[in-house]
Amino acid sequence: MYQLDFIAILEPCISGPNADKVINKIGLDGCFRVDANGFLGGNWCLWRTSGTNISVMGSFPYHVHLHINPKLHKPWFLTIFCVIP
């Protein structure tokens, strides 16, 4: 059976306590989020901390730059963009 270890959710359009409720239901213990500004933007990065160390290198309203350091593989970088028309 497969197990979800990382998920990025772009433009969830919710923030604050409502976002906390949704994030807690997903069940991953690592989290970084940029809250939406009204109904624009917002990025959530959620992960399981038991197998990977993830550090946030930087963030802005429309992107998050992460350093991924898995226990069994070489470290790498991931940048998640949310494109606004």
C-alpha positions, 0 to 999 in steps of 0.5 A: 500500500502506498503512503502519501509523504508530500503534497503541495496545494496551490491556491486553496482560497482559505486561510487562518483557522479554516486552513488549520482544520483542513491541514490537520485532517490531511494528517501529515506532520510537517507543514509550511503555508503561505496564506491566501490574500482574499481569494488569491494566492496561497500555497501549502506544503505538507509532508511526513517528517519521518523520512525526509527533512524539508527546509523552507529556503524562501517564500513569497505570496506565489511561490515556495522554495524548499530544500529536500533532504531525504534520508536515503537519497541525495538532497535536492531543491523544489520550487513550487509556483502558483501562476496568477493570470 
